C-alpha cells in the first residue's frame, strides 16, 4: 500500500516534469561534471521533443542509480 510520503513524492515528480526550472541538471549532478556534461548533451540531442515529453524521455533513459538520484533530488528540493 502506498503511503502519504509515496504519493507526495510522485506528485512532486509530476509537477517537476511539467515545470522544471532552468539549471536543474547543474543542481542534480553538481558533484559530477563529466556526467553532467554527458546528460546535457543527451538533453540537447532531444531537440525534436520539447518540455515534459523531453523530460520523460530523458528520465526513462537514465540508469537506475541516476533515476534514484534525480527522484531524491526532486523530493528534497522541488516544492511546487
C-alpha positions as CSV (number, residue, x, y, z in Angstrom):
1,X,0.0,0.0,0.0
2,X,1.3,3.5,-0.8
3,X,1.9,5.9,2.0
4,X,1.3,9.6,2.0
5,X,5.0,10.1,1.6
6,X,5.0,8.0,-1.6
7,X,2.0,9.9,-3.0
8,X,3.8,13.2,-2.2
9,X,7.0,12.1,-3.9
10,X,5.1,11.1,-7.1
11,X,3.2,14.3,-7.1
12,X,6.4,16.4,-6.7
13,X,8.0,14.4,-9.6
14,X,5.0,15.1,-11.9
15,X,4.9,18.8,-11.0
16,X,8.6,18.9,-11.7
17,X,8.2,17.2,-15.0
18,X,5.8,19.9,-16.1
19,X,7.6,22.8,-14.5
20,X,11.3,22.0,-14.4
21,X,13.4,25.1,-13.6
22,X,16.3,26.4,-15.6
23,X,19.6,24.9,-14.4
24,X,18.1,21.9,-12.7
25,X,20.7,19.5,-14.2
26,X,23.5,21.5,-12.8
27,X,22.0,21.2,-9.3
28,X,21.2,17.5,-9.5
29,X,24.7,16.5,-10.9
30,X,26.8,19.3,-9.3
31,X,29.1,16.6,-7.9
32,X,30.0,15.0,-11.3
33,X,30.9,17.4,-14.1
34,X,31.6,14.6,-16.5
35,X,28.2,13.1,-16.1
36,X,26.6,16.5,-16.1
37,X,28.1,17.3,-19.5
38,X,27.0,13.8,-20.8
39,X,23.4,14.4,-19.7
40,X,23.4,18.0,-21.1
41,X,24.5,16.5,-24.4
42,X,21.7,13.9,-24.3
43,X,19.2,16.6,-23.4
44,X,20.4,18.8,-26.4
45,X,20.1,15.8,-28.6
46,X,16.3,15.5,-27.9
47,X,15.7,18.9,-29.5
48,X,12.8,17.5,-31.6
49,X,10.9,16.9,-28.4
50,X,10.1,19.6,-26.0
51,X,9.1,20.2,-22.5
52,X,7.6,17.4,-20.5
53,X,7.9,14.8,-23.2
54,X,11.6,15.5,-23.4
55,X,11.9,15.3,-19.6
56,X,10.2,11.9,-19.5
57,X,12.3,10.5,-22.4
58,X,15.4,11.7,-20.6
59,X,14.3,10.2,-17.3
60,X,13.5,6.8,-18.9
61,X,17.0,6.6,-20.5
62,X,18.8,7.1,-17.1
63,X,20.2,4.1,-15.4
64,X,18.6,3.1,-12.1
65,X,21.2,4.9,-9.9
66,X,20.6,8.2,-11.7
67,X,16.9,7.8,-11.8
68,X,17.0,7.4,-8.0
69,X,19.4,10.4,-7.7
70,X,17.0,12.6,-9.7
71,X,13.9,11.5,-7.8
72,X,15.6,12.1,-4.5
73,X,16.8,15.5,-5.6
74,X,13.3,16.4,-6.7
75,X,11.8,15.1,-3.5
76,X,14.3,17.1,-1.3
77,X,14.5,20.3,-3.3
78,X,11.4,20.9,-5.5
79,X,8.4,22.3,-3.7
80,X,5.5,23.1,-6.1
